[in-house]
Amino acid sequence: MAEEGIMETMRLSASEYLEYIPENPLKPPMESAWTYMTDNYTRFQIATVGSVLVHMATYYLLSFPAFTFQFIPYMRKYKIQKDKPETAASQWKCLRILLVNQLFVQLPMVCGSYIYCEFFNISFEWDKMPAWYVLLGQFLVCLVIEDTWHYFFHRALHDKRIYKYIHKIHHNFQAPFGIVAEYAHPAETMILGLGFMWGIMLTCNHLMLLWGWMAFRLLETIDVHSGYDLPLNPLHLLPFYGGARFHDFHHMNFTGNYSSTFTYWDKIFGTDKQFIEYNEKEAAKVEKKD
């Protein structure tokens, strides 16, 4: 009887297996809001104004927690570069340049979402939205593609012949904080921003993926620029995820650790060597104190 049960299970089709996957608990309220949006606004309005709102709201809402950490003494133990606290002057300097960059460079790029959606005939309808587990798989593909693009072009921007003209601006802050994530030269924004688009062009079949990928990528880049290595960070469940400590070293050291999300490209090309040596020295200091 047991063998018969096993054979029956093996004969289940893919569609029958999917019945065992739980539904997204956010689906009912999201469906109402999404349907209202598509019923009352045009594709142009949704793709342009909607994309801008998703980008700006996500960016500043996700940056806010790290901003508040500087005022909470308990959070100081999670600060990576404790000798370089945030200052009002540095944050205001960052915000001024950031807003100019977002207004004159990123805003036109985000508004270009409409052209992209029309050219590739991207669906906006709720009924055609992929299941949540399909979206997660598409996010992963986009992450791998973006991380690969980011590693090689970020590393190229560190070439001494061009570094001072473009990428040096992003390194004005040796100890990064959340909103530094998009603080960059306009040319860098466009060069590295292309990495965001390649995965979308290959996998996107619905607006939800475009918006979801945008939010997820912002979450990741704000996390690694936050300046805080928080315990129980769910992003560390991603295999090979670098995190804040990995990227914080890049800002502190100016070289190495070029990947945006994962660590394997730096491992393959040995550009994490200084990071490993630094960690070994820090561990040795701790052992001496003990």
N, C-alpha and C positions, 0 to 999 in steps of 0.2 A: 504493500500500500504506500509506503514511504517513497519507493522508487517511482511509482505512478504519479505521486504528487510532484516530485521533482521534474519529471518529464513534462507534466502539464504546465508547470511554471516556465520551463524553457520554451514551450510552444507559444507563450504569450507574445503578441505583436507589440511593436513599439508604441502604438497608440494606447494599448491596454496598460503598458507600463506607466505611461504619462498620467494615467488616472490616479496613480498613487502619489504623485507629486502635489504637495499642498498649494492651494491658491494663494495669490498675493493678498494679504489682509487689508491692504490699502486700496484694493481695486474698486469697491463700491463708491467711496467718496471721491476718488480720483475720476471715476467714470462720469459722475455728475458734473464736476468742474470742467473736465476735458470737453464733454459734449456741449456745455454752455459756451465754451470758448469757440469751438468750431461752428456753432450755430449762429453766433453773433458777430464774428470777426472774419475778415477776408484772409486768404492765404498770405497775401502780402503783409497785412498787419501782424499776423501771427508769427511769420518767419522773420520779420525785421524787429518790430517793437517787442514781441514776445521773447525773441532770442536775446535782445539787449537787456531786458528785465531779468531774465534767467541768469545771464552772465553777471550783471552788476549785483543783484541781490545775493546770489550765491557767494560771490567773491567777498563782499564785505560782511555778510553774516558769518561765514566760516572764519574770517580773519578776526572777528570780534573776541572770541574766547582767549586767544593768545595775547590780544591787546590787554585784556583785563588781568592776565596772570602777573604782570609787572606790579600790580597794586595789591597782590595777595601774598603776604610773607610765606605762607605754607608752600606756594608753588615755586619758590626760589630754588628748592633742592632739585627740581627737575630742569632748571635752566642749564644749558650745556656750557656756554661761555659765561660763567658767573662773574668774571672780572670785567665784562663789557655790558653793563645794564643798558636798557633802552633809555633814550632821552627824548624830551618833548621836541627839541630842536631837530634831531635826526628823523623823528617820525613825521614831523611837519614837512621837512625837506622831501622826504620820500613821497608823501601824499600829494604835494604840489606837482611834482614831475609825473607821478603816476596818473593823476587825473588828466593831465595834458595828453599823455600817451594813450589813455583809454578813450579820450574824446576824439582825437584826430587820427589815430592809427587803428585802434582796436574796434571802435564804433563802426567805421566803414567796412572792416573785415567781417564783423558779426552781422551787419546788415546784408552783406553778400550772401547770407544764408538763403535768402529768397531765390537768388539766381541759381544757387546750387540745388535747392529743392525743386525748382521748376525744370532744370536741365535733366536731373536724374529721376524726375517724376516721383518724388518722395511722398508717401501717403501721410495724411494728417488724421485719417478716420480712426476712431477708437476701435472699431471692430477689426481693423487690420493691424492693430498693434501686436508685436511679437510677445510671446509669453515671457515672464520675468527671467526664467532660466536661460532663454535664448538671448535676451538682452545682456545678461551677465557674461555669456560666452562671447558676444560681440564686443563688450567692454574689454575683455581680456585680450582679444585680437588687437584692438585699438591700442591698448597699453603696450603690448610687445612691439608693435610697429612704431609708435611714438617714441618709446624708449630707445630703440635702435637708431632712429633718425637723430634724436637728441644727443646721444652719445657721440656720434661721429661729427656732427656739425657744431656741437658745443665745444668739443675738443679742438676743432678747426678754429673756432673763434678765439682760442687761447694762443694761437700762433703769434709769436712776438711781433710779426710784421703788421698785424691788423688789430691786435688785442686792445691797444690804447685808443683806437678809433671807435670801437663798437662795444665790446663786452666789458670793458673796464668800468663802464657806468654801473652795471649790475653789481660789481664788486666794490662799489663805494661803501657798502655796509659789510664790514668784516664779520660782524655778529648779526645775522639776519633776524628779522621778525616778520610775522605773517604777511603784511602787505608788500613786503619786498619782492614777493613772488613774481609780480608783473612789472616791477621797476626795472626798465631796460631801455636801451637805445631802440628807436623805431625799426632800424634794420634788423636788429636781433629779434624783435617781436615778430617780424614777418618771416625771417629765416627759420627760427625754431618753431614758429606757429604752423608752418607747413606740415610738421610732424603730426600735429593734431588732426589734419585733414586727410592724410593718406588712408588711415584706417577707416574713416567715415566713408570715403569714396569707394572703398572695397566692400564694406559690409552694410552700410546704412540702407534700410528699406522703410523707415518710419521716423517721423519727427521726434518721437520719444527717445530714440537712440541718440540723435544729435544733441538734444537737451540733456539727456542723462549722462552721456559721455563728457559733455562740457562741465557739468556739475562734478562728476567724478574726478576729472583731470584737475579741476580747481581745488578740490578737496586734497588731492595728493600733493600738489605743488605748494599749497599753503601749509600743509603738515610739515613738509621737509624744510620749509623756510621759517617755521614758527620759532625756532630757537629753543624749543623745549622737547625733551625726550620723555614722553608721558608713558606710564605703565598701562597695561591693558589696552593699548592702542589697537583697535580691530584691523587696521591696515597691515599690521605686522603678521596677520594670518596669510597674507599673500606670500607665496614662495619667492625667495630672493629679494624681498622688499628692503630697500636701503634705509629709508626713514630719515628723521631729522638729524640724528647724530652723524649719519653717513654724509649728508649734504652739508651740514654745518661745518664739517672739516674742510670741505671744498672752499667755503668762504673764508675760513680761518687761514688755510694754507695756500689758497689761490690756484693750486694745481691738483690734479688727481680727482678721483670720484666724479667723473663727468656725466654719468647716467642720471636720468631724471627720476626713475622709479626703481628699477632693479639693479642688482650688483654684478650680474654675470659678465657684462661686457668689460667692466673695469677689471674683473678677475681674469678674464681671458687675455687681455692686453697688458696686465700688470700695472695698470694705472691706479690701483688701490694699495700699492706697496707702502707708500708713505703713511697712509691711514692705518694699516696693520702695524707698522713700526711704532707709530704714535700710541696706539692702544696698548701695545706691549710695554712701552715705557711707563704709561700711566698705571698699568696693572702692577708693574714693579715698584712704583712709588707707594702704592697702597700696601703692598706686602711689607715694605720696609717700616711703614708706620705701625703695622700690626705686630 
